[in-house]
Amino acid sequence: MILKQLLAVLFSYTMALAGAAYAQSAVTNEDAQIVIQAISSDKEKVQAYCDMIKLERLMDATAQSAQTQGQDTADKQKQMIELKQKVGPEFGAMMDEYKDINLSSERGPRWETDEIVQATLNTLNKLCGPDINRPQRD
């Protein structure tokens, strides 16, 4: 009986910790505003962001064609890393959270994170002009 109670307490404690970690990993509206402010207030960061989006489109188009060459891809990936560094650590942290989202899970903090990040990217894309239309994440 004591063993069952101990296991129940341990299970409850573990679930509470997992829930707290899950909720804390979501990007908040405040986080999004920090990213938007950090990028939009710096012309170099805006340019780096826009260049990053253009490069990402180019890489996607190249990946879809059978003509992808190893060195060319490596150069573009290196350039993408450099652009992300120029955009800033706030953006990188937000995107790290975003890439870890499991959209097949139930609605909750992760879905809210996805919506917040999408809205942030849409706001940043407007800084690049009408030619940039980043597709929504599936």
C-alpha positions as a Markdown table, in Angstrom:
| # | Residue | x | y | z |
|---|---|---|---|---|
| 1 | Met | 0.0 | 0.0 | 0.0 |
| 2 | Ile | 2.8 | 2.4 | 0.9 |
| 3 | Leu | 4.6 | 1.6 | -2.3 |
| 4 | Lys | 1.4 | 2.4 | -4.3 |
| 5 | Gln | 1.1 | 5.7 | -2.5 |
| 6 | Leu | 4.8 | 6.5 | -3.1 |
| 7 | Leu | 4.5 | 5.7 | -6.8 |
| 8 | Ala | 1.3 | 7.9 | -7.1 |
| 9 | Val | 3.1 | 10.8 | -5.4 |
| 10 | Leu | 6.2 | 10.4 | -7.7 |
| 11 | Phe | 4.0 | 10.1 | -10.8 |
| 12 | Ser | 2.1 | 13.3 | -9.8 |
| 13 | Tyr | 5.3 | 15.1 | -9.1 |
| 14 | Thr | 6.8 | 14.0 | -12.4 |
| 15 | Met | 3.7 | 15.1 | -14.4 |
| 16 | Ala | 3.6 | 18.5 | -12.6 |
| 17 | Leu | 7.3 | 19.1 | -13.6 |
| 18 | Ala | 6.7 | 18.0 | -17.1 |
| 19 | Gly | 3.6 | 20.2 | -17.4 |
| 20 | Ala | 5.6 | 23.2 | -16.0 |
| 21 | Ala | 8.4 | 22.6 | -18.5 |
| 22 | Tyr | 5.9 | 22.3 | -21.4 |
| 23 | Ala | 4.1 | 25.5 | -20.5 |
| 24 | Gln | 7.4 | 27.4 | -20.0 |
| 25 | Ser | 8.7 | 26.5 | -23.4 |
| 26 | Ala | 6.0 | 28.4 | -25.3 |
| 27 | Val | 6.9 | 31.7 | -26.9 |
| 28 | Thr | 4.8 | 34.5 | -25.4 |
| 29 | Asn | 3.4 | 37.6 | -27.0 |
| 30 | Glu | 6.0 | 39.6 | -25.0 |
| 31 | Asp | 8.8 | 37.4 | -26.5 |
| 32 | Ala | 7.4 | 38.1 | -29.9 |
| 33 | Gln | 7.3 | 41.9 | -29.3 |
| 34 | Ile | 10.9 | 41.8 | -28.2 |
| 35 | Val | 11.9 | 40.1 | -31.4 |
| 36 | Ile | 9.9 | 42.5 | -33.6 |
| 37 | Gln | 11.3 | 45.5 | -31.7 |
| 38 | Ala | 14.9 | 44.2 | -31.8 |
| 39 | Ile | 14.8 | 43.6 | -35.6 |
| 40 | Ser | 12.6 | 46.4 | -36.8 |
| 41 | Ser | 14.6 | 49.1 | -34.9 |
| 42 | Asp | 17.9 | 48.1 | -36.7 |
| 43 | Lys | 18.2 | 48.6 | -40.5 |
| 44 | Glu | 21.0 | 46.0 | -40.7 |
| 45 | Lys | 18.9 | 43.4 | -38.9 |
| 46 | Val | 16.0 | 44.1 | -41.2 |
| 47 | Gln | 18.2 | 43.7 | -44.3 |
| 48 | Ala | 19.7 | 40.5 | -42.9 |
| 49 | Tyr | 16.2 | 39.1 | -42.1 |
| 50 | Cys | 15.0 | 39.9 | -45.7 |
| 51 | Asp | 18.1 | 38.4 | -47.2 |
| 52 | Met | 17.6 | 35.3 | -45.1 |
| 53 | Ile | 14.0 | 34.9 | -46.3 |
| 54 | Lys | 15.2 | 35.3 | -49.9 |
| 55 | Leu | 18.0 | 32.8 | -49.4 |
| 56 | Glu | 15.6 | 30.4 | -47.8 |
| 57 | Arg | 13.3 | 30.6 | -50.8 |
| 58 | Leu | 16.2 | 30.0 | -53.1 |
| 59 | Met | 17.4 | 27.0 | -51.1 |
| 60 | Asp | 13.9 | 25.6 | -51.1 |
| 61 | Ala | 13.6 | 26.0 | -54.9 |
| 62 | Thr | 17.1 | 24.5 | -55.4 |
| 63 | Ala | 16.3 | 21.6 | -53.1 |
| 64 | Gln | 13.2 | 20.8 | -55.2 |
| 65 | Ser | 15.3 | 20.6 | -58.4 |
| 66 | Ala | 17.6 | 17.7 | -59.0 |
| 67 | Gln | 20.5 | 20.1 | -59.8 |
| 68 | Thr | 21.6 | 20.7 | -56.2 |
| 69 | Gln | 25.3 | 20.7 | -55.9 |
| 70 | Gly | 27.0 | 19.8 | -52.7 |
| 71 | Gln | 29.4 | 22.8 | -52.4 |
| 72 | Asp | 26.7 | 25.3 | -53.5 |
| 73 | Thr | 24.3 | 23.9 | -50.8 |
| 74 | Ala | 27.1 | 24.1 | -48.1 |
| 75 | Asp | 27.8 | 27.7 | -49.1 |
| 76 | Lys | 24.2 | 28.7 | -48.9 |
| 77 | Gln | 23.8 | 27.0 | -45.5 |
| 78 | Lys | 26.9 | 28.9 | -44.2 |
| 79 | Gln | 25.4 | 32.1 | -45.5 |
| 80 | Met | 22.1 | 31.3 | -43.8 |
| 81 | Ile | 23.9 | 30.8 | -40.5 |
| 82 | Glu | 25.7 | 34.1 | -40.9 |
| 83 | Leu | 22.4 | 35.9 | -41.7 |
| 84 | Lys | 20.7 | 34.4 | -38.7 |
| 85 | Gln | 23.5 | 35.6 | -36.5 |
| 86 | Lys | 23.1 | 39.1 | -37.9 |
| 87 | Val | 19.4 | 39.1 | -37.3 |
| 88 | Gly | 20.1 | 38.5 | -33.6 |
| 89 | Pro | 19.9 | 36.1 | -30.7 |
| 90 | Glu | 16.3 | 36.9 | -29.9 |
| 91 | Phe | 15.2 | 35.7 | -33.3 |
| 92 | Gly | 17.3 | 32.6 | -33.0 |
| 93 | Ala | 15.8 | 31.7 | -29.6 |
| 94 | Met | 12.3 | 32.2 | -30.9 |
| 95 | Met | 12.9 | 30.0 | -33.9 |
| 96 | Asp | 14.5 | 27.3 | -31.8 |
| 97 | Glu | 11.2 | 27.1 | -29.8 |
| 98 | Tyr | 9.3 | 27.1 | -33.0 |
| 99 | Lys | 11.1 | 24.3 | -34.6 |
| 100 | Asp | 10.5 | 22.1 | -31.6 |
| 101 | Ile | 6.7 | 22.5 | -31.8 |
| 102 | Asn | 4.7 | 19.3 | -32.2 |
| 103 | Leu | 1.7 | 20.5 | -34.1 |
| 104 | Ser | 0.2 | 17.0 | -34.1 |
| 105 | Ser | -0.4 | 17.4 | -30.3 |
| 106 | Glu | -3.6 | 18.7 | -28.8 |
| 107 | Arg | -4.3 | 22.5 | -28.9 |
| 108 | Gly | -2.6 | 24.2 | -26.0 |
| 109 | Pro | 0.6 | 26.2 | -25.4 |
| 110 | Arg | 2.3 | 24.8 | -28.4 |
| 111 | Trp | -0.5 | 25.9 | -30.7 |
| 112 | Glu | -0.4 | 29.3 | -29.2 |
| 113 | Thr | 3.3 | 29.4 | -29.8 |
| 114 | Asp | 2.8 | 28.5 | -33.4 |
| 115 | Glu | 0.2 | 31.3 | -33.8 |
| 116 | Ile | 2.4 | 33.9 | -32.1 |
| 117 | Val | 5.5 | 32.9 | -34.1 |
| 118 | Gln | 3.5 | 33.0 | -37.4 |
| 119 | Ala | 2.1 | 36.5 | -36.5 |
| 120 | Thr | 5.7 | 37.7 | -35.7 |
| 121 | Leu | 7.0 | 36.4 | -39.0 |
| 122 | Asn | 4.2 | 38.0 | -40.9 |
| 123 | Thr | 5.0 | 41.3 | -39.1 |
| 124 | Leu | 8.7 | 41.0 | -40.0 |
| 125 | Asn | 7.9 | 40.0 | -43.6 |
| 126 | Lys | 6.1 | 43.3 | -44.0 |
| 127 | Leu | 9.3 | 45.0 | -43.4 |
| 128 | Cys | 10.8 | 43.3 | -46.5 |
| 129 | Gly | 8.1 | 44.7 | -48.8 |
| 130 | Pro | 5.3 | 43.1 | -50.8 |
| 131 | Asp | 7.6 | 40.6 | -52.6 |
| 132 | Ile | 8.0 | 38.5 | -49.5 |
| 133 | Asn | 5.2 | 36.2 | -48.7 |
| 134 | Arg | 6.5 | 33.5 | -46.4 |
| 135 | Pro | 4.2 | 30.4 | -46.7 |
| 136 | Gln | 2.5 | 29.4 | -43.5 |
| 137 | Arg | 3.9 | 26.3 | -41.7 |
| 138 | Asp | 1.9 | 23.2 | -42.2 |
